[in-house]
Amino acid sequence: MRSRALGLLAVTPLLFGFKVFESRNKEVEQGNAALEAGKAEDALKHYDNAVAKLPGEAGVHLDRGAALYALSRFDEARQEFLNATQGQDPAVKANAFRSLGNALSKLEKHKEAVEAYKHALALRPDDKAAKWNLEIALRKQKEEEKKKQDEKDKNKDDKKDEKDKQEKDKKKDEEKKDQDKKKDEQDKQDKQEKDDKKDQQEKEKKDKQPQPEKAEQNQPERIQEMLKNLEANPKDLEKERARMRAVRRGPPARDW
Protein backbone atom coordinates (compact mmCIF):
# COMPACT_ATOMS: atom_id res chain seq x y z
CA MET A 1 0.00 0.00 0.00
CA ARG A 2 2.78 2.42 0.86
CA SER A 3 4.53 1.91 -2.47
CA ARG A 4 1.24 2.56 -4.27
CA ALA A 5 0.72 5.71 -2.23
CA LEU A 6 4.23 6.92 -3.07
CA GLY A 7 3.52 6.26 -6.72
CA LEU A 8 0.46 8.46 -6.52
CA LEU A 9 2.50 11.20 -4.91
CA ALA A 10 4.72 11.34 -7.98
CA VAL A 11 1.82 12.24 -10.27
CA THR A 12 -0.53 14.09 -7.91
CA PRO A 13 -0.33 17.90 -8.09
CA LEU A 14 0.39 20.02 -5.10
CA LEU A 15 -2.56 21.03 -2.95
CA PHE A 16 -2.58 24.79 -2.84
CA GLY A 17 -5.24 25.23 -0.15
CA PHE A 18 -4.97 28.98 -0.53
CA LYS A 19 -7.34 31.27 1.34
CA VAL A 20 -7.18 34.90 0.29
CA PHE A 21 -6.45 37.51 2.87
CA GLU A 22 -9.62 39.44 3.64
CA SER A 23 -9.37 43.19 4.03
CA ARG A 24 -11.63 46.22 3.79
CA ASN A 25 -9.13 47.74 1.44
CA LYS A 26 -10.94 48.26 -1.86
CA GLU A 27 -8.01 47.10 -3.99
CA VAL A 28 -7.64 43.90 -1.95
CA GLU A 29 -11.35 43.15 -2.23
CA GLN A 30 -11.34 43.72 -6.00
CA GLY A 31 -8.20 41.62 -6.34
CA ASN A 32 -9.77 38.77 -4.36
CA ALA A 33 -12.88 38.88 -6.50
CA ALA A 34 -10.85 38.82 -9.72
CA LEU A 35 -8.67 35.95 -8.48
CA GLU A 36 -11.71 33.88 -7.49
CA ALA A 37 -13.10 34.54 -10.95
CA GLY A 38 -9.92 33.18 -12.52
CA LYS A 39 -8.74 36.58 -13.72
CA ALA A 40 -5.24 36.49 -12.30
CA GLU A 41 -3.93 39.39 -14.42
CA ASP A 42 -6.68 41.72 -13.18
CA ALA A 43 -6.17 40.48 -9.62
CA LEU A 44 -2.45 41.23 -9.82
CA LYS A 45 -3.11 44.82 -10.86
CA HIS A 46 -5.34 45.37 -7.85
CA TYR A 47 -2.83 43.71 -5.51
CA ASP A 48 -0.05 45.88 -6.92
CA ASN A 49 -2.08 48.94 -5.93
CA ALA A 50 -2.78 47.46 -2.52
CA VAL A 51 0.90 46.71 -1.84
CA ALA A 52 1.80 50.26 -2.79
CA LYS A 53 -0.63 51.52 -0.14
CA LEU A 54 0.00 48.79 2.46
CA PRO A 55 3.65 47.67 2.01
CA GLY A 56 3.89 46.33 5.56
CA GLU A 57 0.72 44.20 5.39
CA ALA A 58 1.77 40.53 5.19
CA GLY A 59 -1.69 39.44 3.97
CA VAL A 60 -1.47 41.71 0.94
CA HIS A 61 1.87 40.15 -0.05
CA LEU A 62 0.26 36.74 0.41
CA ASP A 63 -2.58 37.69 -1.96
CA ARG A 64 -0.18 39.15 -4.54
CA GLY A 65 1.93 35.97 -4.35
CA ALA A 66 -1.19 33.92 -5.05
CA ALA A 67 -1.89 35.93 -8.23
CA LEU A 68 1.71 35.52 -9.40
CA TYR A 69 1.53 31.78 -8.66
CA ALA A 70 -1.63 31.51 -10.76
CA LEU A 71 0.25 33.17 -13.61
CA SER A 72 3.12 30.62 -13.24
CA ARG A 73 5.50 33.39 -12.22
CA PHE A 74 6.81 31.17 -9.46
CA ASP A 75 10.05 32.97 -8.64
CA GLU A 76 8.23 36.26 -8.07
CA ALA A 77 5.54 34.41 -6.12
CA ARG A 78 8.24 32.86 -3.93
CA GLN A 79 9.51 36.31 -2.97
CA GLU A 80 6.00 37.54 -2.10
CA PHE A 81 5.27 34.47 0.04
CA LEU A 82 8.60 34.97 1.78
CA ASN A 83 7.59 38.56 2.54
CA ALA A 84 4.30 37.28 3.93
CA THR A 85 6.10 34.96 6.39
CA GLN A 86 7.37 38.08 8.18
CA GLY A 87 3.86 38.91 9.47
CA GLN A 88 2.68 38.42 13.02
CA ASP A 89 -0.63 36.63 12.38
CA PRO A 90 0.02 32.84 12.89
CA ALA A 91 -2.66 31.90 10.36
CA VAL A 92 -1.19 34.17 7.71
CA LYS A 93 2.36 32.92 8.48
CA ALA A 94 1.25 29.26 8.26
CA ASN A 95 -0.49 29.91 4.94
CA ALA A 96 2.54 31.87 3.68
CA PHE A 97 4.98 29.06 4.54
CA ARG A 98 2.82 26.44 2.83
CA SER A 99 2.47 28.66 -0.25
CA LEU A 100 6.23 29.30 -0.15
CA GLY A 101 6.78 25.53 -0.19
CA ASN A 102 4.52 25.23 -3.23
CA ALA A 103 6.44 27.92 -5.14
CA LEU A 104 9.78 26.32 -4.24
CA SER A 105 8.49 22.93 -5.41
CA LYS A 106 7.53 24.45 -8.75
CA LEU A 107 11.06 25.84 -8.97
CA GLU A 108 12.34 22.31 -8.18
CA LYS A 109 14.00 23.51 -4.98
CA HIS A 110 12.69 20.49 -3.11
CA LYS A 111 15.02 20.65 -0.13
CA GLU A 112 13.98 24.24 0.60
CA ALA A 113 10.35 23.32 -0.01
CA VAL A 114 10.56 20.59 2.65
CA GLU A 115 11.74 23.15 5.21
CA ALA A 116 8.94 25.55 4.27
CA TYR A 117 6.29 22.85 4.73
CA LYS A 118 7.77 21.89 8.09
CA HIS A 119 7.48 25.50 9.22
CA ALA A 120 3.86 25.56 8.08
CA LEU A 121 3.05 22.38 10.02
CA ALA A 122 4.82 23.71 13.10
CA LEU A 123 2.36 26.63 13.04
CA ARG A 124 -0.64 24.54 12.00
CA PRO A 125 -0.16 20.78 12.64
CA ASP A 126 -3.56 19.86 11.19
CA ASP A 127 -2.85 21.39 7.78
CA LYS A 128 -3.59 18.40 5.52
CA ALA A 129 -2.48 20.20 2.36
CA ALA A 130 0.91 20.97 3.93
CA LYS A 131 1.30 17.32 5.04
CA TRP A 132 0.48 16.03 1.56
CA ASN A 133 2.77 18.47 -0.16
CA LEU A 134 5.54 17.65 2.32
CA GLU A 135 5.33 13.97 1.31
CA ILE A 136 5.63 14.93 -2.33
CA ALA A 137 8.56 17.27 -1.63
CA LEU A 138 10.39 14.59 0.38
CA ARG A 139 10.00 12.09 -2.44
CA LYS A 140 11.19 14.65 -4.99
CA GLN A 141 14.12 15.53 -2.77
CA LYS A 142 15.10 11.88 -2.52
CA GLU A 143 14.86 11.46 -6.30
CA GLU A 144 16.90 14.63 -6.82
CA GLU A 145 19.63 13.46 -4.44
CA LYS A 146 19.72 10.07 -6.14
CA LYS A 147 20.00 11.76 -9.53
CA LYS A 148 22.84 13.95 -8.31
CA GLN A 149 24.59 10.93 -6.82
CA ASP A 150 24.15 9.00 -10.06
CA GLU A 151 25.59 11.92 -12.02
CA LYS A 152 28.45 12.17 -9.56
CA ASP A 153 29.16 8.45 -9.88
CA LYS A 154 28.92 8.71 -13.66
CA ASN A 155 31.33 11.64 -13.73
CA LYS A 156 33.65 9.70 -11.46
CA ASP A 157 33.47 6.69 -13.77
CA ASP A 158 33.96 8.90 -16.81
CA LYS A 159 37.03 10.49 -15.20
CA LYS A 160 38.36 7.04 -14.33
CA ASP A 161 37.75 5.83 -17.88
CA GLU A 162 39.45 8.94 -19.25
CA LYS A 163 42.40 8.44 -16.91
CA ASP A 164 42.65 4.78 -17.90
CA LYS A 165 42.52 5.78 -21.56
CA GLN A 166 45.26 8.38 -21.07
CA GLU A 167 47.45 5.87 -19.25
CA LYS A 168 46.79 3.29 -21.97
CA ASP A 169 47.64 5.79 -24.70
CA LYS A 170 50.75 6.84 -22.82
CA LYS A 171 51.86 3.22 -22.46
CA LYS A 172 51.15 2.65 -26.14
CA ASP A 173 53.24 5.69 -27.09
CA GLU A 174 56.10 4.52 -24.90
CA GLU A 175 55.97 1.05 -26.48
CA LYS A 176 55.99 2.58 -29.96
CA LYS A 177 58.96 4.78 -29.05
CA ASP A 178 60.77 1.74 -27.68
CA GLN A 179 59.99 -0.23 -30.85
CA ASP A 180 61.17 2.65 -33.04
CA LYS A 181 64.36 2.91 -31.03
CA LYS A 182 65.03 -0.82 -31.36
CA LYS A 183 64.30 -0.65 -35.08
CA ASP A 184 66.76 2.23 -35.51
CA GLU A 185 69.42 0.32 -33.61
CA GLN A 186 68.77 -2.80 -35.70
CA ASP A 187 68.92 -0.79 -38.92
CA LYS A 188 72.26 0.70 -37.87
CA GLN A 189 73.57 -2.73 -36.97
CA ASP A 190 72.38 -4.20 -40.29
CA LYS A 191 73.99 -1.33 -42.21
CA GLN A 192 77.27 -1.77 -40.35
CA GLU A 193 77.28 -5.51 -41.05
CA LYS A 194 76.49 -4.84 -44.70
CA ASP A 195 79.32 -2.32 -44.95
CA ASP A 196 81.73 -4.71 -43.23
CA LYS A 197 80.72 -7.50 -45.58
CA LYS A 198 81.19 -5.26 -48.58
CA ASP A 199 84.64 -4.19 -47.37
CA GLN A 200 85.58 -7.84 -46.82
CA GLN A 201 84.43 -8.81 -50.30
CA GLU A 202 86.37 -5.98 -51.89
CA LYS A 203 89.47 -6.98 -49.92
CA GLU A 204 89.13 -10.62 -50.99
CA LYS A 205 88.60 -9.56 -54.58
CA LYS A 206 91.66 -7.38 -54.49
CA ASP A 207 93.74 -10.16 -52.95
CA LYS A 208 92.74 -12.56 -55.74
CA GLN A 209 93.83 -10.19 -58.53
CA PRO A 210 97.41 -10.86 -59.92
CA GLN A 211 99.81 -8.33 -58.59
CA PRO A 212 102.14 -6.69 -61.19
CA GLU A 213 105.76 -7.40 -60.68
CA LYS A 214 107.46 -4.56 -59.02
CA ALA A 215 110.12 -2.83 -60.99
CA GLU A 216 113.48 -3.84 -59.85
CA GLN A 217 115.01 -1.31 -57.58
CA ASN A 218 118.45 -0.84 -56.07
CA GLN A 219 120.19 -2.21 -59.22
CA PRO A 220 123.69 -1.31 -57.98
CA GLU A 221 123.18 -3.39 -54.89
CA ARG A 222 122.21 -6.40 -57.02
CA ILE A 223 125.30 -6.03 -59.16
CA GLN A 224 127.47 -5.87 -56.08
CA GLU A 225 125.75 -8.97 -54.74
CA MET A 226 126.34 -10.79 -58.02
CA LEU A 227 130.00 -9.83 -58.02
CA LYS A 228 130.38 -11.10 -54.50
CA ASN A 229 128.90 -14.42 -55.55
CA LEU A 230 131.28 -14.65 -58.48
CA GLU A 231 134.28 -13.82 -56.32
CA ALA A 232 133.21 -16.52 -53.94
CA ASN A 233 133.51 -19.00 -56.85
CA PRO A 234 136.81 -18.29 -58.77
CA LYS A 235 135.95 -20.62 -61.62
CA ASP A 236 132.70 -18.88 -62.32
CA LEU A 237 134.42 -15.53 -62.12
CA GLU A 238 137.08 -16.63 -64.66
CA LYS A 239 134.39 -17.87 -67.02
CA GLU A 240 132.56 -14.59 -66.79
CA ARG A 241 135.72 -12.64 -67.57
CA ALA A 242 136.51 -14.87 -70.62
CA ARG A 243 133.00 -14.32 -71.91
CA MET A 244 133.37 -10.60 -71.59
CA ARG A 245 136.73 -10.62 -73.51
CA ALA A 246 135.23 -12.72 -76.30
CA VAL A 247 132.47 -10.23 -76.69
CA ARG A 248 134.94 -7.34 -77.06
CA ARG A 249 137.05 -9.23 -79.67
CA GLY A 250 134.19 -10.15 -81.95
CA PRO A 251 134.02 -8.68 -85.51
CA PRO A 252 132.27 -5.42 -85.91
CA ALA A 253 128.78 -5.59 -87.11
CA ARG A 254 128.29 -5.05 -90.82
CA ASP A 255 126.74 -1.80 -91.84
CA TRP A 256 126.17 -2.59 -95.52
PALUM-78036 format. One record per residue (C-alpha): residue in one letter; x, y, z. Coordinates in steps of 0.05 Angstrom, whole numbers, plus 5000, padded with zeros to 4 digits. Each point is the difference from the previous one (the first is absolute). Example, Ala and Ser with C-alpha at 12.3 -4.5 7.8 and 13.67 -1.06 7.14 Angstrom:
BEGIN
<r type="a" u="5246" v="4910" w="5156"/>
<r type="s" u="5027" v="5069" w="4987"/>
This chain:
BEGIN
<r type="m" u="5000" v="5000" w="5000"/>
<r type="r" u="5056" v="5048" w="5017"/>
<r type="s" u="5035" v="4990" w="4934"/>
<r type="r" u="4934" v="5013" w="4964"/>
<r type="a" u="4989" v="5063" w="5040"/>
<r type="l" u="5071" v="5024" w="4984"/>
<r type="g" u="4985" v="4987" w="4927"/>
<r type="l" u="4939" v="5044" w="5004"/>
<r type="l" u="5041" v="5055" w="5032"/>
<r type="a" u="5044" v="5003" w="4938"/>
<r type="v" u="4942" v="5018" w="4955"/>
<r type="t" u="4953" v="5037" w="5047"/>
<r type="p" u="5004" v="5076" w="4996"/>
<r type="l" u="5015" v="5042" w="5060"/>
<r type="l" u="4941" v="5021" w="5043"/>
<r type="f" u="4999" v="5075" w="5002"/>
<r type="g" u="4947" v="5009" w="5054"/>
<r type="f" u="5006" v="5075" w="4992"/>
<r type="k" u="4952" v="5045" w="5038"/>
<r type="v" u="5003" v="5073" w="4979"/>
<r type="f" u="5015" v="5052" w="5051"/>
<r type="e" u="4937" v="5039" w="5016"/>
<r type="s" u="5005" v="5075" w="5008"/>
<r type="r" u="4954" v="5060" w="4995"/>
<r type="n" u="5050" v="5031" w="4953"/>
<r type="k" u="4964" v="5010" w="4934"/>
<r type="e" u="5059" v="4977" w="4957"/>
<r type="v" u="5007" v="4936" w="5041"/>
<r type="e" u="4926" v="4985" w="4994"/>
<r type="q" u="5000" v="5011" w="4925"/>
<r type="g" u="5063" v="4958" w="4993"/>
<r type="n" u="4969" v="4943" w="5040"/>
<r type="a" u="4937" v="5003" w="4957"/>
<r type="a" u="5041" v="4998" w="4936"/>
<r type="l" u="5044" v="4943" w="5024"/>
<r type="e" u="4939" v="4959" w="5020"/>
<r type="a" u="4972" v="5013" w="4931"/>
<r type="g" u="5064" v="4973" w="4969"/>
<r type="k" u="5023" v="5068" w="4976"/>
<r type="a" u="5070" v="4998" w="5028"/>
<r type="e" u="5026" v="5058" w="4958"/>
<r type="d" u="4945" v="5046" w="5024"/>
<r type="a" u="5011" v="4976" w="5072"/>
<r type="l" u="5074" v="5015" w="4996"/>
<r type="k" u="4987" v="5071" w="4979"/>
<r type="h" u="4955" v="5011" w="5060"/>
<r type="y" u="5050" v="4967" w="5047"/>
<r type="d" u="5056" v="5044" w="4972"/>
<r type="n" u="4959" v="5061" w="5019"/>
<r type="a" u="4986" v="4970" w="5069"/>
<r type="v" u="5074" v="4985" w="5013"/>
<r type="a" u="5018" v="5071" w="4981"/>
<r type="k" u="4951" v="5025" w="5053"/>
<r type="l" u="5013" v="4946" w="5052"/>
<r type="p" u="5073" v="4977" w="4991"/>
<r type="g" u="5005" v="4974" w="5071"/>
<r type="e" u="4936" v="4957" w="4997"/>
<r type="a" u="5021" v="4927" w="4996"/>
<r type="g" u="4931" v="4978" w="4975"/>
<r type="v" u="5005" v="5045" w="4940"/>
<r type="h" u="5066" v="4969" w="4980"/>
<r type="l" u="4968" v="4932" w="5009"/>
<r type="d" u="4943" v="5019" w="4953"/>
<r type="r" u="5048" v="5029" w="4948"/>
<r type="g" u="5043" v="4936" w="5004"/>
<r type="a" u="4937" v="4959" w="4986"/>
<r type="a" u="4986" v="5041" w="4936"/>
<r type="l" u="5072" v="4991" w="4977"/>
<r type="y" u="4997" v="4926" w="5015"/>
<r type="a" u="4936" v="4994" w="4958"/>
<r type="l" u="5038" v="5033" w="4943"/>
<r type="s" u="5057" v="4949" w="5007"/>
<r type="r" u="5048" v="5056" w="5021"/>
<r type="f" u="5026" v="4955" w="5055"/>
<r type="d" u="5065" v="5036" w="5016"/>
<r type="e" u="4964" v="5066" w="5012"/>
<r type="a" u="4946" v="4963" w="5039"/>
<r type="r" u="5054" v="4969" w="5043"/>
<r type="q" u="5025" v="5069" w="5020"/>
<r type="e" u="4930" v="5025" w="5017"/>
<r type="f" u="4985" v="4938" w="5043"/>
<r type="l" u="5067" v="5010" w="5035"/>
<r type="n" u="4980" v="5072" w="5015"/>
<r type="a" u="4934" v="4975" w="5028"/>
<r type="t" u="5036" v="4953" w="5049"/>
<r type="q" u="5025" v="5063" w="5036"/>
<r type="g" u="4930" v="5016" w="5025"/>
<r type="q" u="4977" v="4990" w="5071"/>
<r type="d" u="4933" v="4965" w="4988"/>
<r type="p" u="5013" v="4924" w="5010"/>
<r type="a" u="4947" v="4981" w="4949"/>
<r type="v" u="5029" v="5045" w="4947"/>
<r type="k" u="5071" v="4975" w="5016"/>
<r type="a" u="4978" v="4927" w="4995"/>
<r type="n" u="4965" v="5013" w="4934"/>
<r type="a" u="5061" v="5039" w="4975"/>
<r type="f" u="5049" v="4944" w="5017"/>
<r type="r" u="4956" v="4948" w="4966"/>
<r type="s" u="4993" v="5044" w="4938"/>
<r type="l" u="5076" v="5013" w="5002"/>
<r type="g" u="5011" v="4925" w="4999"/>
<r type="n" u="4954" v="4994" w="4939"/>
<r type="a" u="5039" v="5053" w="4962"/>
<r type="l" u="5067" v="4968" w="5018"/>
<r type="s" u="4974" v="4933" w="4977"/>
<r type="k" u="4981" v="5030" w="4933"/>
<r type="l" u="5070" v="5028" w="4996"/>
<r type="e" u="5026" v="4929" w="5015"/>
<r type="k" u="5033" v="5024" w="5064"/>
<r type="h" u="4974" v="4940" w="5038"/>
<r type="k" u="5046" v="5003" w="5059"/>
<r type="e" u="4980" v="5072" w="5015"/>
<r type="a" u="4927" v="4981" w="4988"/>
<r type="v" u="5004" v="4946" w="5053"/>
<r type="e" u="5024" v="5051" w="5051"/>
<r type="a" u="4944" v="5048" w="4981"/>
<r type="y" u="4947" v="4946" w="5010"/>
<r type="k" u="5029" v="4981" w="5067"/>
<r type="h" u="4995" v="5072" w="5022"/>
<r type="a" u="4927" v="5001" w="4978"/>
<r type="l" u="4984" v="4937" w="5038"/>
<r type="a" u="5035" v="5026" w="5062"/>
<r type="l" u="4951" v="5059" w="4999"/>
<r type="r" u="4940" v="4958" w="4979"/>
<r type="p" u="5010" v="4925" w="5013"/>
<r type="d" u="4932" v="4981" w="4971"/>
<r type="d" u="5014" v="5031" w="4932"/>
<r type="k" u="4985" v="4940" w="4954"/>
<r type="a" u="5022" v="5036" w="4937"/>
<r type="a" u="5068" v="5015" w="5032"/>
<r type="k" u="5008" v="4927" w="5022"/>
<r type="w" u="4984" v="4975" w="4930"/>
<r type="n" u="5045" v="5048" w="4966"/>
<r type="l" u="5056" v="4984" w="5049"/>
<r type="e" u="4996" v="4926" w="4980"/>
<r type="i" u="5006" v="5020" w="4927"/>
<r type="a" u="5058" v="5046" w="5014"/>
<r type="l" u="5037" v="4947" w="5041"/>
<r type="r" u="4992" v="4950" w="4943"/>
<r type="k" u="5024" v="5051" w="4949"/>
<r type="q" u="5058" v="5018" w="5045"/>
<r type="k" u="5020" v="4927" w="5005"/>
<r type="e" u="4995" v="4991" w="4924"/>
<r type="e" u="5041" v="5064" w="4990"/>
<r type="e" u="5055" v="4976" w="5047"/>
<r type="k" u="5001" v="4932" w="4966"/>
<r type="k" u="5006" v="5034" w="4932"/>
<r type="k" u="5057" v="5044" w="5025"/>
<r type="q" u="5035" v="4940" w="5030"/>
<r type="d" u="4991" v="4961" w="4935"/>
<r type="e" u="5029" v="5058" w="4961"/>
<r type="k" u="5057" v="5005" w="5049"/>
<r type="d" u="5014" v="4926" w="4993"/>
<r type="k" u="4995" v="5005" w="4925"/>
<r type="n" u="5049" v="5059" w="4998"/>
<r type="k" u="5046" v="4961" w="5046"/>
<r type="d" u="4996" v="4940" w="4954"/>
<r type="d" u="5010" v="5044" w="4939"/>
<r type="k" u="5062" v="5032" w="5032"/>
<r type="k" u="5026" v="4931" w="5017"/>
<r type="d" u="4988" v="4976" w="4929"/>
<r type="e" u="5034" v="5062" w="4973"/>
<r type="k" u="5059" v="4990" w="5047"/>
<r type="d" u="5005" v="4927" w="4980"/>
<r type="k" u="4997" v="5020" w="4927"/>
<r type="q" u="5055" v="5052" w="5010"/>
<r type="e" u="5044" v="4949" w="5036"/>
<r type="k" u="4987" v="4949" w="4946"/>
<r type="d" u="5017" v="5050" w="4945"/>
<r type="k" u="5062" v="5021" w="5038"/>
<r type="k" u="5022" v="4927" w="5007"/>
<r type="k" u="4986" v="4989" w="4926"/>
<r type="d" u="5042" v="5061" w="4981"/>
<r type="e" u="5057" v="4976" w="5044"/>
<r type="e" u="4997" v="4931" w="4968"/>
<r type="k" u="5001" v="5031" w="4931"/>
<r type="k" u="5059" v="5044" w="5018"/>
<r type="d" u="5036" v="4939" w="5027"/>
<r type="q" u="4985" v="4960" w="4937"/>
<r type="d" u="5023" v="5058" w="4956"/>
<r type="k" u="5064" v="5005" w="5040"/>
<r type="k" u="5014" v="4926" w="4994"/>
<r type="k" u="4985" v="5003" w="4925"/>
<r type="d" u="5049" v="5058" w="4992"/>
<r type="e" u="5053" v="4961" w="5038"/>
<r type="q" u="4987" v="4938" w="4958"/>
<r type="d" u="5003" v="5040" w="4936"/>
<r type="k" u="5067" v="5030" w="5021"/>
<r type="q" u="5026" v="4931" w="5018"/>
<r type="d" u="4977" v="4971" w="4933"/>
<r type="k" u="5032" v="5057" w="4962"/>
<r type="q" u="5065" v="4992" w="5037"/>
<r type="e" u="5001" v="4925" w="4986"/>
<r type="k" u="4984" v="5013" w="4927"/>
<r type="d" u="5056" v="5051" w="4995"/>
<r type="d" u="5049" v="4952" w="5034"/>
<r type="k" u="4979" v="4944" w="4953"/>
<r type="k" u="5010" v="5045" w="4940"/>
<r type="d" u="5069" v="5021" w="5025"/>
<r type="q" u="5019" v="4927" w="5011"/>
<r type="q" u="4977" v="4981" w="4930"/>
<r type="e" u="5038" v="5056" w="4968"/>
<r type="k" u="5062" v="4980" w="5040"/>
<r type="e" u="4994" v="4928" w="4978"/>
<r type="k" u="4989" v="5021" w="4928"/>
<r type="k" u="5061" v="5043" w="5002"/>
<r type="d" u="5042" v="4945" w="5031"/>
<r type="k" u="4980" v="4952" w="4944"/>
<r type="q" u="5022" v="5047" w="4944"/>
<r type="p" u="5071" v="4987" w="4973"/>
<r type="q" u="5048" v="5050" w="5026"/>
<r type="p" u="5047" v="5033" w="4948"/>
<r type="e" u="5072" v="4986" w="5010"/>
<r type="k" u="5034" v="5057" w="5034"/>
<r type="a" u="5053" v="5034" w="4960"/>
<r type="e" u="5068" v="4980" w="5023"/>
<r type="q" u="5030" v="5051" w="5045"/>
<r type="n" u="5069" v="5009" w="5031"/>
<r type="q" u="5035" v="4973" w="4937"/>
<r type="p" u="5070" v="5018" w="5024"/>
<r type="e" u="4990" v="4958" w="5062"/>
<r type="r" u="4980" v="4940" w="4958"/>
<r type="i" u="5062" v="5007" w="4957"/>
<r type="q" u="5043" v="5004" w="5061"/>
<r type="e" u="4966" v="4938" w="5027"/>
<r type="m" u="5012" v="4963" w="4935"/>
<r type="l" u="5073" v="5019" w="5000"/>
<r type="k" u="5008" v="4975" w="5070"/>
<r type="n" u="4970" v="4934" w="4979"/>
<r type="l" u="5048" v="4995" w="4941"/>
<r type="e" u="5060" v="5017" w="5044"/>
<r type="a" u="4978" v="4946" w="5047"/>
<r type="n" u="5006" v="4950" w="4942"/>
<r type="p" u="5066" v="5014" w="4962"/>
<r type="k" u="4983" v="4954" w="4943"/>
<r type="d" u="4935" v="5034" w="4986"/>
<r type="l" u="5034" v="5067" w="5004"/>
<r type="e" u="5054" v="4978" w="4949"/>
<r type="k" u="4946" v="4976" w="4953"/>
<r type="e" u="4963" v="5065" w="5004"/>
<r type="r" u="5063" v="5039" w="4985"/>
<r type="a" u="5016" v="4956" w="4939"/>
<r type="r" u="4930" v="5011" w="4974"/>
<r type="m" u="5007" v="5074" w="5006"/>
<r type="r" u="5068" v="5000" w="4962"/>
<r type="a" u="4970" v="4958" w="4944"/>
<r type="v" u="4944" v="5049" w="4992"/>
<r type="r" u="5050" v="5058" w="4993"/>
<r type="r" u="5042" v="4962" w="4948"/>
<r type="g" u="4943" v="4982" w="4954"/>
<r type="p" u="4996" v="5029" w="4929"/>
<r type="p" u="4965" v="5066" w="4992"/>
<r type="a" u="4931" v="4996" w="4976"/>
<r type="r" u="4990" v="5011" w="4926"/>
<r type="d" u="4969" v="5065" w="4979"/>
<r type="w" u="4988" v="4984" w="4927"/>
